[in-house]
């Protein structure tokens, strides 16, 4: 079954209306939603996680980046899945102030955008 990505604005509103402890996640979503990449990566909100896809329509067999925020240690946790039956190929955690740069690092690493576009901000 194919799912449709959410709009960045809707995802941002949902995170902003969430518990105050998750403000760093709302801040990261806001930063991505204002970035030049917003029209070429597609979000979905799953509980307190942000799922990011390369296509507007997706299913659980698609490549997916999951971003979570831990209130316990104040870090973002990034996890990339190539396919549900393949072990995770990329994991990263970082402090909140490095969240956006970790997201950009992922875009470069997985070639979701040509490196030149990523380096100049799309």
N, C-alpha and C positions, 0 to 999 in steps of 0.2 A: 504494500500500500504506500503510495506517495503522499508526502506531507508538504504543505506549503510553508515557506519561511514566514516569520512574522516581520512586521515593519520595525525598523530601528526605533522610531518614535514610541511605538507601543511597548517594546521591550524596555526602553528607558523608563517610561511611566510606571511599569510594573515593578522595576527595581527601586524606583524612587518611593513608591508606596509601601515597600517592604520594611522589615524591621530596621531601625536606625543603625544597628550593628553592621548592616550590609551596605552602608553608604559607599565604601570603596568600590564595590561592584557597580553601583549606579554611576560613580565617577568614571570608571573605566568604560562602561557602555556609552556614556555621554561623549567621551573623547573619541571612541571609535566611530560613533554616529556622526560626529562633526568632521571626521577625517575624509581625505580624498578616496579612501578605500570603500566607504559605506555603500556605494552603488554596485560593487563587485564582490562583496562577501555578504552572506545572508544569515541572519540570526534566528534563533528560536530560544525561548526561555523554557527551562525545565526545572521546576521548583526554584532552587536558589542557584542554578547553574546557567551559564550562557553557552549555547551550542552555536558553532559557526560553520557554515557550509560554503562551498564554491558555487552552488547552484540554488536557484530559488525554490525548486522542488527537490525534495530529498526523501530518502528512506534510510532505514538503519543499516543498509549495505553501503552507503556513501561514505566517502572520507569525511571525517568530522573532527573539529577541534572543540574540546570541552574546557571551559574555564570556570573554576570554582574559587570562592573566597572562603578562607577559614578564619572565623572570628577567634578561634582558639589561639592561633599564632600570628594572626594579622598578615597572612601571605596569600598570594594568588597561586593556584595550582592549575597548570596547563597540561592537558593530556590529548594527544592526537591519536586517532584511530583510523587506520587505512581501510580496515574491513573487520567486521565482528569476529571473524575466525582467525585473524592474525593478531599476534601480540602487539601491544602498543609500541609504536615505533619512536615516539618522542614524548618525553615528560620534562617538565620544568616547573620549579616553584621559585617565587621571588617576592620581595617585599612590595607593598602596594605602590610605592613610588616608581617601581620598575615595570609595572604591569603593561603599560602601553608599549614600551620598548621591547618587552618579551613578545608581545603580539606581533610587532614589526619583524622581530627576529624569526618568528615562525613563518611569516609570509615569505621571507627571503629563503629560509631553509627548504620549504616545500614548493617553492617556485609557483606560488599562487598568483604572483605578479612578476613580470620581468624585473630583475634586480635594479635596473636603471630607474624604473618607475617607483620602486620602493624607496630608493635612495633620494629621489627628488620629491617624494611625498605623493606619488601617483601622477 
